[in-house]
């Protein structure tokens, strides 16, 4: 099986994410830590963690690597 950088429902998935979720995903995909993301967004790291849990559920992924792959596929 060959890995791919696209997801079957990438366009639908992008619409499912709230703007702040997209922003958090962008930071994490860029390699920032939860704390760095929280500071940049003016949030607590617990709020960032909550955003990322919701993102994982919406995207049906379980790892940061998978989230990063989807972020790239979505152009974030």
MOZIHU-V41699 format. One record per residue. N is the residue number from 1. BURIAL is b if it has 16 or more other ideal C-beta (glycine too) atoms within 10 Angstrom, else e. D_CENTER is the distance of its C-alpha to the mean C-alpha in Angstrom with 2 decimals. Layout:
# MOZIHU-V41699
n->N burial->BURIAL d_center->D_CENTER
n->N burial->BURIAL d_center->D_CENTER
This chain:
# MOZIHU-V41699
n->1 burial->e d_center->24.17
n->2 burial->e d_center->22.46
n->3 burial->e d_center->18.70
n->4 burial->e d_center->17.20
n->5 burial->e d_center->14.34
n->6 burial->e d_center->14.31
n->7 burial->b d_center->13.57
n->8 burial->e d_center->16.47
n->9 burial->e d_center->14.92
n->10 burial->e d_center->12.39
n->11 burial->e d_center->14.15
n->12 burial->e d_center->14.36
n->13 burial->b d_center->10.72
n->14 burial->b d_center->9.95
n->15 burial->e d_center->12.75
n->16 burial->e d_center->11.58
n->17 burial->b d_center->8.74
n->18 burial->e d_center->10.66
n->19 burial->e d_center->10.95
n->20 burial->e d_center->10.06
n->21 burial->b d_center->6.78
n->22 burial->b d_center->6.21
n->23 burial->b d_center->7.90
n->24 burial->b d_center->6.22
n->25 burial->b d_center->2.92
n->26 burial->e d_center->6.21
n->27 burial->b d_center->8.03
n->28 burial->b d_center->6.57
n->29 burial->b d_center->6.71
n->30 burial->e d_center->10.06
n->31 burial->e d_center->11.19
n->32 burial->b d_center->11.57
n->33 burial->e d_center->12.35
n->34 burial->b d_center->11.56
n->35 burial->e d_center->14.98
n->36 burial->e d_center->14.61
n->37 burial->b d_center->11.54
n->38 burial->b d_center->13.64
n->39 burial->e d_center->16.68
n->40 burial->e d_center->15.38
n->41 burial->b d_center->14.11
n->42 burial->e d_center->17.29
n->43 burial->b d_center->15.94
n->44 burial->e d_center->16.79
n->45 burial->e d_center->14.73
n->46 burial->e d_center->15.28
n->47 burial->b d_center->13.65
n->48 burial->b d_center->10.44
n->49 burial->e d_center->10.84
n->50 burial->e d_center->11.50
n->51 burial->b d_center->8.48
n->52 burial->b d_center->6.33
n->53 burial->e d_center->9.24
n->54 burial->e d_center->9.18
n->55 burial->b d_center->5.76
n->56 burial->b d_center->7.31
n->57 burial->e d_center->10.44
n->58 burial->e d_center->9.73
n->59 burial->b d_center->8.38
n->60 burial->e d_center->11.06
n->61 burial->b d_center->9.67
n->62 burial->e d_center->10.93
n->63 burial->e d_center->10.08
n->64 burial->e d_center->7.95
n->65 burial->e d_center->9.77
n->66 burial->e d_center->8.86
n->67 burial->b d_center->5.05
n->68 burial->b d_center->6.53
n->69 burial->b d_center->9.07
n->70 burial->b d_center->7.45
n->71 burial->b d_center->5.96
n->72 burial->e d_center->9.62
n->73 burial->e d_center->11.07
n->74 burial->b d_center->9.85
n->75 burial->e d_center->11.26
n->76 burial->b d_center->8.65
